[in-house]
Amino acid sequence: MFWESFKKWYNEKKTIRRERMRCPKCGATKSSVIDSRQAEEGNTIRRRRECDECQHRFTTYERVEERTLVVVKKDGTREQFSRDKIFNGIIRSAQKRPVSSDEINMVVNRIEQKLRGRNENEIQSEDIGSLVMEELAELDEITYVRFASVYRSFKDVSELESLLQQITQSSKKKKEK
């Protein structure tokens, strides 16, 4: 009796472990991992797979499920943290600039790591904006200015001129080093 119940339990566990990624082309559940490597600064595992049925190749990502971060906006409303919002905001600011999506992804990863490193469940939207500004200042000055013009909501041209002077001065200091 014990042996039968153990076999049943073991087979159920075995089938749970054998759940596989569905092929996006044919829907088959059997695929082989061709390549596996760390991505996004070691926070993710990227796997190249090949469907055993149709030989279609596709990529999957595996990452640790993090705790939910809540963003407190300027008006006091709260919403769930979204990497995509940061990514899309930077993409808009970096249009027609020599900034790759991989570079932007790395920036977003660093920002998210800093936010999660605070061990706070609620984060002010201003803090996120400041982190984005810090990262963009290092990445690309034009992208930084474009993002700042939206984020800081300049009231007039003199505020923008002030920002440009700060960038020019820090740029000169970097070149001197």
DRENPA-3360 file (N, C-alpha, C; in nm, 2 decimals, always signed):
BEGIN
1 = MFWESFKK = +0.08/-0.12/+0.00/+0.00/+0.00/+0.00/+0.09/+0.13/+0.00 ~ +0.19/+0.13/+0.09/+0.28/+0.24/+0.10/+0.35/+0.26/-0.04 ~ +0.40/+0.15/-0.09/+0.47/+0.16/-0.21/+0.39/+0.21/-0.33 ~ +0.26/+0.18/-0.34/+0.17/+0.23/-0.44/+0.15/+0.38/-0.43 ~ +0.13/+0.42/-0.31/+0.10/+0.57/-0.29/+0.23/+0.64/-0.31 ~ +0.35/+0.59/-0.28/+0.47/+0.65/-0.31/+0.50/+0.67/-0.46 ~ +0.47/+0.56/-0.53/+0.49/+0.56/-0.68/+0.40/+0.67/-0.74 ~ +0.27/+0.68/-0.69/+0.18/+0.77/-0.74/+0.23/+0.92/-0.72;
9 = WYNEKKTI = +0.27/+0.94/-0.59/+0.33/+1.07/-0.55/+0.45/+1.10/-0.64 ~ +0.54/+1.01/-0.65/+0.66/+1.03/-0.73/+0.63/+1.06/-0.88 ~ +0.54/+0.99/-0.94/+0.51/+1.02/-1.08/+0.44/+1.15/-1.09 ~ +0.36/+1.19/-1.00/+0.30/+1.33/-1.01/+0.41/+1.43/-1.00 ~ +0.51/+1.42/-0.91/+0.62/+1.51/-0.89/+0.70/+1.51/-1.02 ~ +0.72/+1.40/-1.08/+0.80/+1.39/-1.20/+0.74/+1.46/-1.31 ~ +0.61/+1.45/-1.33/+0.54/+1.52/-1.44/+0.54/+1.67/-1.41 ~ +0.54/+1.71/-1.29/+0.54/+1.86/-1.26/+0.68/+1.91/-1.30;
17 = RRERMRCP = +0.79/+1.84/-1.27/+0.92/+1.88/-1.31/+0.94/+1.88/-1.46 ~ +0.87/+1.80/-1.53/+0.89/+1.79/-1.68/+0.81/+1.89/-1.76 ~ +0.74/+1.98/-1.69/+0.67/+2.08/-1.77/+0.77/+2.16/-1.85 ~ +0.74/+2.18/-1.97/+0.84/+2.25/-2.06/+0.78/+2.37/-2.13 ~ +0.87/+2.44/-2.18/+0.83/+2.57/-2.25/+0.77/+2.53/-2.38 ~ +0.65/+2.59/-2.41/+0.58/+2.57/-2.54/+0.65/+2.64/-2.65 ~ +0.66/+2.57/-2.77/+0.72/+2.64/-2.89/+0.62/+2.74/-2.93 ~ +0.67/+2.86/-2.96/+0.58/+2.97/-3.01/+0.53/+2.95/-3.15;
25 = KCGATKSS = +0.59/+2.86/-3.22/+0.55/+2.83/-3.36/+0.44/+2.72/-3.37 ~ +0.47/+2.61/-3.31/+0.38/+2.49/-3.33/+0.31/+2.45/-3.20 ~ +0.36/+2.50/-3.08/+0.29/+2.47/-2.96/+0.34/+2.34/-2.89 ~ +0.43/+2.28/-2.95/+0.49/+2.15/-2.89/+0.55/+2.19/-2.76 ~ +0.56/+2.09/-2.66/+0.61/+2.11/-2.53/+0.75/+2.06/-2.51 ~ +0.81/+1.99/-2.62/+0.94/+1.94/-2.60/+1.04/+2.02/-2.68 ~ +1.14/+2.07/-2.61/+1.24/+2.15/-2.68/+1.38/+2.12/-2.61 ~ +1.48/+2.15/-2.69/+1.62/+2.13/-2.63/+1.69/+2.26/-2.61;
33 = VIDSRQAE = +1.76/+2.28/-2.50/+1.84/+2.40/-2.48/+1.97/+2.39/-2.56 ~ +1.99/+2.48/-2.65/+2.10/+2.49/-2.73/+2.22/+2.57/-2.66 ~ +2.18/+2.68/-2.60/+2.27/+2.77/-2.54/+2.21/+2.83/-2.41 ~ +2.29/+2.84/-2.31/+2.24/+2.90/-2.18/+2.35/+2.99/-2.13 ~ +2.31/+3.11/-2.09/+2.41/+3.20/-2.04/+2.35/+3.31/-1.95 ~ +2.43/+3.37/-1.87/+2.38/+3.48/-1.79/+2.35/+3.60/-1.88 ~ +2.25/+3.68/-1.84/+2.22/+3.80/-1.91/+2.18/+3.91/-1.81 ~ +2.17/+4.03/-1.85/+2.13/+4.14/-1.77/+2.21/+4.15/-1.64;
41 = EGNTIRRR = +2.34/+4.15/-1.65/+2.44/+4.16/-1.54/+2.42/+4.05/-1.44 ~ +2.39/+3.93/-1.48/+2.38/+3.81/-1.40/+2.25/+3.79/-1.33 ~ +2.15/+3.88/-1.35/+2.02/+3.87/-1.29/+1.92/+3.77/-1.36 ~ +1.96/+3.73/-1.48/+1.87/+3.66/-1.57/+1.95/+3.55/-1.64 ~ +1.89/+3.44/-1.67/+1.95/+3.33/-1.75/+1.88/+3.34/-1.88 ~ +1.95/+3.35/-1.99/+1.90/+3.35/-2.13/+1.93/+3.22/-2.19 ~ +1.82/+3.15/-2.24/+1.83/+3.02/-2.30/+1.79/+3.03/-2.44 ~ +1.87/+2.97/-2.53/+1.83/+2.95/-2.67/+1.78/+2.81/-2.68;
49 = RECDECQH = +1.66/+2.79/-2.73/+1.59/+2.66/-2.74/+1.56/+2.63/-2.88 ~ +1.55/+2.50/-2.91/+1.51/+2.45/-3.04/+1.40/+2.35/-3.02 ~ +1.29/+2.37/-3.08/+1.17/+2.28/-3.07/+1.21/+2.14/-3.13 ~ +1.18/+2.04/-3.06/+1.21/+1.90/-3.11/+1.12/+1.86/-3.22 ~ +1.00/+1.93/-3.23/+0.90/+1.89/-3.33/+0.93/+1.96/-3.47 ~ +0.94/+2.10/-3.46/+0.95/+2.17/-3.59/+1.08/+2.24/-3.61 ~ +1.18/+2.22/-3.52/+1.31/+2.28/-3.52/+1.32/+2.43/-3.52 ~ +1.21/+2.50/-3.48/+1.20/+2.64/-3.46/+1.29/+2.68/-3.34;
57 = RFTTYERV = +1.37/+2.78/-3.36/+1.46/+2.83/-3.25/+1.39/+2.95/-3.19 ~ +1.40/+2.96/-3.05/+1.34/+3.07/-2.98/+1.42/+3.09/-2.85 ~ +1.40/+3.21/-2.79/+1.48/+3.25/-2.67/+1.38/+3.26/-2.55 ~ +1.43/+3.21/-2.44/+1.35/+3.23/-2.32/+1.44/+3.29/-2.21 ~ +1.38/+3.36/-2.12/+1.46/+3.42/-2.01/+1.40/+3.37/-1.88 ~ +1.49/+3.35/-1.78/+1.45/+3.30/-1.65/+1.51/+3.40/-1.55 ~ +1.42/+3.46/-1.46/+1.47/+3.55/-1.36/+1.40/+3.53/-1.23 ~ +1.46/+3.57/-1.12/+1.40/+3.55/-0.99/+1.28/+3.65/-0.98;
65 = EERTLVVV = +1.17/+3.60/-0.92/+1.06/+3.69/-0.90/+1.08/+3.77/-0.78 ~ +1.09/+3.90/-0.81/+1.12/+4.00/-0.70/+0.99/+4.04/-0.63 ~ +1.01/+4.10/-0.51/+0.90/+4.15/-0.44/+0.84/+4.27/-0.52 ~ +0.72/+4.30/-0.50/+0.65/+4.41/-0.57/+0.69/+4.54/-0.51 ~ +0.73/+4.63/-0.60/+0.76/+4.77/-0.56/+0.65/+4.86/-0.60 ~ +0.61/+4.95/-0.51/+0.50/+5.04/-0.54/+0.56/+5.18/-0.56 ~ +0.52/+5.25/-0.66/+0.57/+5.39/-0.69/+0.47/+5.49/-0.64 ~ +0.51/+5.58/-0.56/+0.42/+5.69/-0.51/+0.45/+5.81/-0.60;
73 = KKDGTREQ = +0.34/+5.85/-0.67/+0.36/+5.96/-0.77/+0.34/+6.09/-0.69 ~ +0.37/+6.20/-0.77/+0.37/+6.33/-0.71/+0.23/+6.37/-0.65 ~ +0.13/+6.32/-0.71/-0.01/+6.35/-0.67/-0.06/+6.26/-0.55 ~ +0.03/+6.17/-0.51/+0.00/+6.08/-0.40/-0.06/+5.94/-0.44 ~ -0.09/+5.93/-0.57/-0.14/+5.80/-0.61/-0.03/+5.70/-0.62 ~ -0.07/+5.57/-0.61/+0.03/+5.46/-0.61/+0.00/+5.37/-0.73 ~ +0.11/+5.32/-0.78/+0.10/+5.22/-0.89/+0.22/+5.12/-0.88 ~ +0.20/+5.01/-0.94/+0.31/+4.91/-0.94/+0.43/+4.96/-1.02;
81 = FSRDKIFN = +0.55/+4.93/-0.97/+0.67/+4.96/-1.05/+0.67/+4.89/-1.18 ~ +0.72/+4.96/-1.28/+0.72/+4.91/-1.42/+0.86/+4.94/-1.48 ~ +0.94/+4.84/-1.50/+1.06/+4.86/-1.58/+1.03/+4.91/-1.72 ~ +0.92/+4.87/-1.77/+0.89/+4.91/-1.91/+0.87/+5.06/-1.92 ~ +0.81/+5.12/-1.82/+0.79/+5.26/-1.82/+0.92/+5.34/-1.83 ~ +1.02/+5.29/-1.75/+1.15/+5.36/-1.75/+1.21/+5.33/-1.89 ~ +1.21/+5.21/-1.93/+1.27/+5.17/-2.06/+1.21/+5.26/-2.17 ~ +1.08/+5.27/-2.18/+1.01/+5.34/-2.29/+1.04/+5.49/-2.28;
89 = GIIRSAQK = +1.05/+5.55/-2.16/+1.08/+5.69/-2.14/+1.22/+5.72/-2.19 ~ +1.32/+5.63/-2.16/+1.45/+5.65/-2.21/+1.46/+5.63/-2.36 ~ +1.39/+5.53/-2.41/+1.38/+5.51/-2.56/+1.34/+5.64/-2.63 ~ +1.23/+5.70/-2.58/+1.18/+5.82/-2.64/+1.29/+5.93/-2.64 ~ +1.36/+5.94/-2.53/+1.46/+6.04/-2.51/+1.58/+6.02/-2.60 ~ +1.60/+5.89/-2.63/+1.72/+5.85/-2.71/+1.70/+5.83/-2.86 ~ +1.58/+5.87/-2.90/+1.55/+5.86/-3.04/+1.65/+5.93/-3.13 ~ +1.70/+5.86/-3.23/+1.80/+5.91/-3.33/+1.93/+5.94/-3.26;
97 = RPVSSDEI = +1.96/+5.88/-3.15/+2.09/+5.89/-3.08/+2.16/+5.76/-3.09 ~ +2.29/+5.76/-3.08/+2.37/+5.63/-3.09/+2.37/+5.56/-2.96 ~ +2.25/+5.52/-2.91/+2.23/+5.45/-2.79/+2.16/+5.32/-2.82 ~ +2.21/+5.21/-2.79/+2.15/+5.08/-2.82/+2.05/+5.04/-2.72 ~ +1.96/+4.95/-2.76/+1.86/+4.91/-2.66/+1.93/+4.82/-2.55 ~ +2.04/+4.76/-2.58/+2.11/+4.69/-2.48/+2.17/+4.78/-2.37 ~ +2.22/+4.90/-2.42/+2.27/+5.00/-2.32/+2.15/+5.05/-2.23 ~ +2.04/+5.07/-2.30/+1.92/+5.12/-2.22/+1.88/+5.01/-2.12;
105 = NMVVNRIE = +1.88/+4.89/-2.17/+1.84/+4.78/-2.08/+1.93/+4.77/-1.96 ~ +2.06/+4.79/-1.98/+2.16/+4.79/-1.87/+2.13/+4.90/-1.77 ~ +2.10/+5.02/-1.83/+2.07/+5.13/-1.74/+1.94/+5.10/-1.66 ~ +1.84/+5.05/-1.72/+1.72/+5.01/-1.64/+1.75/+4.91/-1.54 ~ +1.84/+4.81/-1.57/+1.87/+4.71/-1.47/+1.94/+4.77/-1.35 ~ +2.04/+4.86/-1.38/+2.11/+4.93/-1.26/+2.01/+5.01/-1.18 ~ +1.92/+5.08/-1.24/+1.82/+5.16/-1.17/+1.73/+5.06/-1.08 ~ +1.69/+4.95/-1.14/+1.60/+4.86/-1.06/+1.68/+4.80/-0.95;
113 = QKLRGRNE = +1.81/+4.76/-0.97/+1.89/+4.71/-0.86/+1.91/+4.81/-0.75 ~ +1.93/+4.94/-0.78/+1.94/+5.04/-0.68/+1.81/+5.05/-0.60 ~ +1.70/+5.05/-0.67/+1.57/+5.06/-0.60/+1.54/+4.94/-0.51 ~ +1.57/+4.82/-0.56/+1.55/+4.70/-0.48/+1.65/+4.69/-0.36 ~ +1.76/+4.75/-0.38/+1.87/+4.75/-0.28/+1.83/+4.83/-0.16 ~ +1.73/+4.92/-0.17/+1.69/+5.01/-0.06/+1.60/+4.93/+0.04 ~ +1.55/+4.81/+0.00/+1.47/+4.73/+0.09/+1.34/+4.81/+0.14 ~ +1.29/+4.89/+0.05/+1.17/+4.97/+0.07/+1.06/+4.92/-0.03;
121 = NEIQSEDI = +0.94/+4.90/+0.02/+0.84/+4.86/-0.07/+0.78/+4.98/-0.15 ~ +0.79/+5.10/-0.10/+0.73/+5.21/-0.17/+0.85/+5.31/-0.20 ~ +0.84/+5.36/-0.33/+0.95/+5.44/-0.38/+0.88/+5.57/-0.44 ~ +0.94/+5.68/-0.41/+0.89/+5.81/-0.47/+0.92/+5.82/-0.61 ~ +0.83/+5.87/-0.70/+0.86/+5.88/-0.84/+0.98/+5.97/-0.86 ~ +1.00/+6.07/-0.78/+1.11/+6.17/-0.79/+1.24/+6.09/-0.78 ~ +1.25/+5.99/-0.69/+1.37/+5.91/-0.67/+1.40/+5.84/-0.80 ~ +1.30/+5.78/-0.86/+1.32/+5.71/-0.99/+1.38/+5.80/-1.09;
129 = GSLVMEEL = +1.31/+5.92/-1.10/+1.36/+6.02/-1.20/+1.50/+6.06/-1.18 ~ +1.54/+6.08/-1.05/+1.67/+6.12/-1.02/+1.77/+6.01/-1.06 ~ +1.74/+5.89/-1.04/+1.83/+5.78/-1.07/+1.84/+5.77/-1.23 ~ +1.73/+5.79/-1.30/+1.74/+5.79/-1.44/+1.83/+5.90/-1.49 ~ +1.81/+6.02/-1.43/+1.90/+6.13/-1.47/+2.05/+6.11/-1.45 ~ +2.08/+6.05/-1.33/+2.22/+6.01/-1.31/+2.28/+5.92/-1.41 ~ +2.20/+5.82/-1.44/+2.25/+5.72/-1.54/+2.26/+5.78/-1.68 ~ +2.16/+5.86/-1.72/+2.17/+5.92/-1.86/+2.28/+6.02/-1.87;
137 = AELDEITY = +2.31/+6.09/-1.76/+2.42/+6.19/-1.76/+2.55/+6.12/-1.80 ~ +2.57/+5.99/-1.76/+2.69/+5.91/-1.80/+2.68/+5.85/-1.94 ~ +2.55/+5.82/-1.98/+2.53/+5.75/-2.10/+2.54/+5.84/-2.23 ~ +2.46/+5.95/-2.23/+2.45/+6.03/-2.35/+2.39/+6.17/-2.31 ~ +2.47/+6.28/-2.33/+2.42/+6.41/-2.28/+2.29/+6.46/-2.35 ~ +2.28/+6.43/-2.48/+2.16/+6.47/-2.55/+2.03/+6.40/-2.49 ~ +2.05/+6.27/-2.47/+1.94/+6.19/-2.42/+1.91/+6.24/-2.28 ~ +2.01/+6.28/-2.20/+1.99/+6.33/-2.07/+1.91/+6.46/-2.07;
145 = VRFASVYR = +1.95/+6.55/-2.17/+1.87/+6.68/-2.18/+1.73/+6.66/-2.22 ~ +1.71/+6.57/-2.31/+1.57/+6.54/-2.36/+1.49/+6.48/-2.24 ~ +1.54/+6.39/-2.17/+1.47/+6.33/-2.05/+1.44/+6.44/-1.95 ~ +1.55/+6.52/-1.92/+1.54/+6.63/-1.82/+1.43/+6.73/-1.85 ~ +1.42/+6.76/-1.98/+1.32/+6.86/-2.02/+1.18/+6.82/-1.99 ~ +1.15/+6.69/-2.00/+1.02/+6.63/-1.97/+1.01/+6.61/-1.82 ~ +1.11/+6.55/-1.76/+1.10/+6.51/-1.62/+1.10/+6.64/-1.53 ~ +1.18/+6.73/-1.55/+1.18/+6.85/-1.47/+1.07/+6.96/-1.50;
153 = SFKDVSEL = +1.01/+6.94/-1.61/+0.90/+7.03/-1.66/+0.95/+7.18/-1.65 ~ +1.05/+7.21/-1.73/+1.10/+7.35/-1.73/+0.99/+7.45/-1.75 ~ +1.00/+7.56/-1.68/+0.90/+7.66/-1.69/+0.93/+7.76/-1.80 ~ +1.06/+7.78/-1.82/+1.11/+7.87/-1.92/+1.25/+7.83/-1.98 ~ +1.29/+7.90/-2.08/+1.42/+7.86/-2.14/+1.54/+7.88/-2.05 ~ +1.53/+7.97/-1.96/+1.65/+8.00/-1.87/+1.68/+7.88/-1.78 ~ +1.58/+7.80/-1.74/+1.60/+7.68/-1.67/+1.68/+7.58/-1.75 ~ +1.64/+7.57/-1.88/+1.70/+7.47/-1.97/+1.85/+7.52/-1.99;
161 = ESLLQQIT = +1.87/+7.65/-2.01/+2.00/+7.70/-2.03/+2.09/+7.67/-1.91 ~ +2.04/+7.68/-1.79/+2.11/+7.65/-1.67/+2.16/+7.50/-1.67 ~ +2.07/+7.42/-1.71/+2.10/+7.27/-1.72/+2.21/+7.25/-1.82 ~ +2.20/+7.32/-1.94/+2.30/+7.30/-2.04/+2.44/+7.35/-2.00 ~ +2.44/+7.46/-1.92/+2.57/+7.51/-1.86/+2.63/+7.41/-1.77 ~ +2.55/+7.35/-1.68/+2.60/+7.24/-1.59/+2.66/+7.13/-1.67 ~ +2.59/+7.08/-1.78/+2.64/+6.97/-1.86/+2.77/+7.01/-1.92 ~ +2.78/+7.13/-1.98/+2.90/+7.18/-2.04/+3.02/+7.18/-1.95;
169 = QSSKKKKE = +3.00/+7.23/-1.83/+3.10/+7.23/-1.73/+3.15/+7.09/-1.69 ~ +3.05/+7.00/-1.66/+3.09/+6.87/-1.62/+3.16/+6.79/-1.74 ~ +3.12/+6.83/-1.86/+3.18/+6.76/-1.98/+3.33/+6.81/-1.99 ~ +3.35/+6.94/-1.96/+3.49/+6.99/-1.97/+3.58/+6.92/-1.86 ~ +3.52/+6.90/-1.74/+3.60/+6.84/-1.64/+3.63/+6.70/-1.67 ~ +3.54/+6.63/-1.74/+3.57/+6.49/-1.78/+3.68/+6.48/-1.88 ~ +3.68/+6.58/-1.97/+3.78/+6.58/-2.08/+3.92/+6.61/-2.02 ~ +3.92/+6.70/-1.91/+4.05/+6.73/-1.85/+4.12/+6.62/-1.78;
177 = K = +4.03/+6.52/-1.73/+4.09/+6.41/-1.66/+4.14/+6.31/-1.76;
% end
